[in-house]
């Protein structure tokens, strides 16, 4: 279906104005971003006071944030007239995320700019985490911007018959930039290495790809291993127990299922149902249920994903979460093995493991996967369940996707209102410690 260009521009203009309105009202539907903003200002002040000392002693207090992010924050502060201008610059930089998402979609699905698919990036503006990341300067949006640009050049490589190495280089370059702002994104290099290897085999281009990765990662390796500044110990400095893996996998499965709801409702078919009820799925489900019942032990007061929160809110126990996590486990198994191409199966499995590994510490945040999972579903995953949604996009499917996004945004708004007083109390404590 085609839409008038004027109407498309009008819709995006209204969404842009909604971001400006959120900026003016200090919108904070994610809750955590505003709190983090004031916390980060303390670290930025330390860089401003003594840049080299702070840079070389950054690992004294383990954090999941990169020093590059704080340097970026400081840069915005220096080039701005005041704090609000710095935040406004960050907001406009964030607008490149839906723009590059649109470019990726056009590259992959080859549609005209007046096609209904042009409106898919609207869902990014409805993400409470994207909005909060745009309004409050965090590492999430700037790292996500570099990540989606790396996806763009990977797709350019895929659709380039000559397999130009420049696209490989730019994929690696922007993925490295994303990882320097948010180190955990470096794990996507595993997925891209697999995809390039399956395509290039043992060739000169693959060797150049590996050498480029090594060269771009050298500053980080020197900073961490030579200077011994292990600022990311928060991710790995915990005892490896079975319950930790059960927590991580089950919660991540449930979050992936949540964002898959529009795609599953639009593409449920007999093949998917038959895949779920295979004997292998039944056996694995029994094992998974046992692990949930006896080894799930998520005792952190925050994070956990939407299904985990609902389970505690409605029943004050984990049983509803177990139910959804088990469904997610079966659906993901079916999605992974629904297609016959062995390369696609391997790619999907590695991609799923990469997504799970994004939360490698004890705390699993919902915001880690929003809006990232939309990029994965629309651009990278090799499954008919997700691809058919876009290839055969209809008004009903699009409305379903928009309603789903609006519903989650509404839930986030309600949650922020209910917890506003507590969040402001925490912010006041941080401000008093300046």
N, C-alpha and C positions, 0 to 999 in steps of 0.2 A: 504494500500500500504506500502511495506517495502522499506527502504533505507539502503544503506551500512553504517555500523558503522563509517567507515573512513570519509565518506562524512558528516555525522552528526557532528563528532568532528571537521572537517575542517570549517564548517559553524559557529559553536560556537567560534572557535578560531579566525576567521575573525571578528566576532562581538566583541570579547574581545579586539582585536587589535584596532578596531574602537573606543572603549572607551579610550584606552591608547592614541590614536591620539587626541581624544577630550580633554583629560587631558593635553597633551602637548600644544595644541592650546588654552587652557583656554575656551573651548566651553561653551556657555551659551544660548542655544536655548530657554530655558524657561524664560529668562530675569530676573525673580525675584530671583533665587537662588544665583547668584553671588552678587547681591545687598544685599540680606539677610546675606550672608557670612561675608561681611565686617561690617555689622551692628552688627552681633552676636559677632564679635571679641571684640567689646567694652564691652559687658556684660561678656565675658570670662575673659577679663583683670581685671574686677572688682572682679570676683571670685578669680583670681590669687592673687590679691592684699590683699584682706581680705575676706577669704572664709566664715567664720561664719557670719560676719556682712551682707554680700551680700545675703547669704542664708536666713537669718532671716528678711531681709527687702525687699525681692524679690517682694512683692506685691505692692510696692509703685507706680510702673508704670505698669498698666495692660498690659498683653501680652498673646498671645495664646501659647507661648513656655514654656515648663516645665523647672524648674531649673535642673532636671536630665540631660536634653539635654546639657545644658551648662557645667555641670560637666563632661559629656562624652567628649565634645569638649576639655575641659581643660586637661582631661586624655590623649587624643590623642596628644595634644601639648606637654605634659610632656614626653611621651615615644618616641617622634620623635626627630630626629636630627634637622629638620627644618620644616617649614610650608608645603612644598610640600610632605614630607614624611607622615605627618599627613593626608593630602588629599589623598595620594596614599593608605594608610591603609583603609580609608573610602571607596575608590573605590572598593577595594578587598572584604571588608565586604558586600558591595552592591551586589556582584556577587552571594551571597547566596540566594538572592530573586528569580531570575529565577531558581536556583537550587531547592529550596524547592517548587516552583511552578511546576516544573517537577515531583518531588516526589508526590505531591498532585494529579497531573493528572494521574500518573501511578497507584496510589492507587484507584482513583475513576473509571477510565476507563479500568484498567487491560490490558494494552497493552505491547507488547514486546518493548525493547529499540530501535529496528530498525524500529519501526512503524512510519508513518508520524506524528502521534500525538506527537512524541518526539521533533518535531520542533516548536510546539506551543509557548514555552517560548521565542522563537526568538523575538516575538512582544514586549517583555519587553525591549530588547535592542534598539528598535525603538521608545520607549517613550521618548520624549524630557525632561519630568520631571524626569524620572528615571535616564537618562543620566546626567542631571544637578545635581540631588541629589547625584549621585556617585562622580562627579567631584568636587563639592563644598559641604563642610560638613554642612548638614542640618539635621533637625529632621525627615524629611519625610522618607528617606530610612531606617534609623535604626529602626524607629517605624514600618514601613511597613514590615521589615524583621521579627520582632517579631510577627506581626499580621499573616503573611502567615504561620509561624511555628505553631501558635495556630490553624489555619485552618487545618494544616496537622494532628495534634493530634485529632481534632474533627472528621476528616474523618477516622482516624484509629479507633476511638471509634465506628463510624457508621458501619464499616465493620468488627468489632470484634464481633463474636457471643457470647462471654462470657461477653461483655460490661465491660471490665476491667477498674477499677476506675483510674488506673495510667494514662490512656489516658485523662480522664476528668481532673485530677489534672494538667497534663502538658498543656492542653488547657487553663485552668484558669491561670496558671503560666505565660505562654508566652503572653496571652492577657493582663495580668497585666503589664508585662514589656513594651508592646506596649503602654499602657495607661500612664505609668510613663514617657515615652518619648513624647507622644502626647496625652494629657488627653482626648480629644474628642473620642478617640478609645474605651474608657471605655463603650460607649453606645452599643457596640457590645455584651456586656454581657447580654443585654435584649434579643437579638436574640438567643444567646446560651442557656439562661435559658429556653426560650420557647421550644427549640428543645429538651433539656434534660428532661423537664417536660412532654412533649408529649410522650416521650419514657419511662421514669422511673416512672412517676406518683408520688405519695407521698410515697417515699421509703427512706431507709437509705442512699443510694447513692446520692439521691437528697439533703438530709440534709447535707451530707458531702460536696457536691458541694457548697451549700450556705455558709457553715462555712469557706470553703477554700477561697471563694470570700471575705468574711468579714475580714478574717485574712490578706490576701494580700493587701486589700485596707486600712487597719488601718493606716499605715504610712502616706498615702495621706490624709486621713480624719483628722488625728491629725495635720498635717501640715496646712491644710486649715481651719479647724473649731476650733481647740484648740489654735494654734498659730495665727490664724486669718490672714493668708497670702493668700489672694484671688487674686492670680496672673491671674486668668482666667476671671476676671470680664468683659473683653472685649467681651466675648461671651454672657453675660446675663444682662449687665448693660445698657440696652436700653429699651425704652418704647415699650411695646407690642401692636403693631397696626396691623390692618388687612392687610395693604399694605406690612408690613414686611413678613407676612406669604405667601402672594400672590407672592412676589418677590422670596422667598426661594423655594417654591414648583414649580413654573413655570420654573425657571432657572434650578433647579435640574432635573426636568422632561426632559428638552431639552438636558441636558448633557447626561443623561441616554440614550435618543433616539439616540444621535450622536454615542455613542459607540455600540449601538445595530444594527447599519446599516448593517454590514456584516452578522449578524445572521438573521436579517429580510429578507434581499435579498435572502439568501440561504434557508429560510424556510417559505416563504409566501405561505399560502394555503387557501383553502376555509373556513376552520374552523375559522381561524384568521379573515378573512374578515367578516364573519357572526357575529363574536363576537363584532367587531367594530360597526356594524350597528344595534345593539340591541337597544330597546327603552330606556333602562336604560342609555346606553351610550349617546344617543342623549340628554336626559334631563340633565344629568350631564355636557355634553359639553356646553349646553346653559348657565348653571350656571357658568361654568369655564370661558367661553368667556366674560361674564358680569364682572367677577372679574378682568380679564386681562385688559379690556378696561377702567374700572373705578377705579381700585385700584392698578394696577401695577405702582410702583414708584421707580425704581432702579436709584438713582441719585448719585451713587459712580463712580468716574472716572476710576476705574480699576475693574477687575473681570467681572463676568456676563456670562461666557461661550461663546463658539464659535458661536452659532446661534445668540445670542444677539449682539456680536461684528460685525458679518456679516450684521445684520439688520441696525445697525448704519452706517457701512461703505458704504453700497450700497445705502440705501434709506434715511439715516439720520433720521430715526424714528424707532419705535418699531414694526411696523405692520408685517414684515417678521418674527420677533421673535414670535409674537402672533400666527402666523400660525403654526410654527414648534412646539411651546409649546402645542398647541391644539392637533396636531397630536400625540405628545409624550404622552399626557394625555390619549388619546383613545387607543393607542397601549399598554400602560402599564396596562390599565384596562383589555384589551383583554388578555394580557399575564398572568395577575394575576388570571383571572377567566376562562381561557381556559381549565384547568385541573379540573377534577371532585372531586379529593381527597380534602376534607375540610381541613385536616391538612396541605397539601401543599399550599393551598390558604392562610391560616393563616400565615404560615411561610414566604411566598413571600411578603405578606402585611407588616409584621413586618420588614422584611429585607429592603423593600423599605422605610419605615418610618425611619429606622436607617440611611440609606444612605442620606436621606433628612436632618436629624438632624446633620449630620457631619458639616454642615455649618449653625450653629445656631446664628451667629452674622449677621450684616447687609451686609457683603461682601461675595459673593459666588465665590470661585476660581475654575477654571477648573482643576487645578492641584490636587485638593483634591481627584478627582475621577480617576486620571490616574497615575499608571496602576491598581488601586484598582478595578475598575469595571470589568476588565478582570478576576480577581480572583473570583469575585462574580458570573459572568456569567458562567464561566467554572466549578466552584466548589460548590457553595452554593445554587443558585437559583433552585427552583423546577418547571421548565417549559420546555415543549417539544421544544419550540422555540429555547432555548439555548442548551438544552441537546442533541437534535438531531444533532445539528451542529457538535458536537464532536464525538458522537457515530457513525455517518455516515460521517465522515470526508473524503473528496475526494480532489484530486489535485485542482479542480476548487475552492472549498470552501477555501482551504488553501491559494491559490493564492489571492483570494478575500480579505482574512483577512490581508495578508502581504501588498497588494497594499493599502488597507485602512490605515494601520499603517504608511507606507512610505509616503502616501499623507499628513497625519497630521504632520509628522515630517518635510516634505518639507514646509508646511505652517508655521510651527514654525520657521524654518530657515529664511524664507523670513521676517517674522515679527521681528525676532531678528536683522536682518540686517537693516531694516527700522527704528528701535528704538534704535540702538546701541549708537548713539551719546548722546541721552537723558539719557540712562542708565549709560553711562560712566560719564556724568555730575553729576548724583546723587551719584555715587560711589566716585567721587573726593571730593564731599562735606562731605561725611562720613569720608573719610581718613583725611581730613583737621581738623576734630574734634577730632582725636585721642589724 
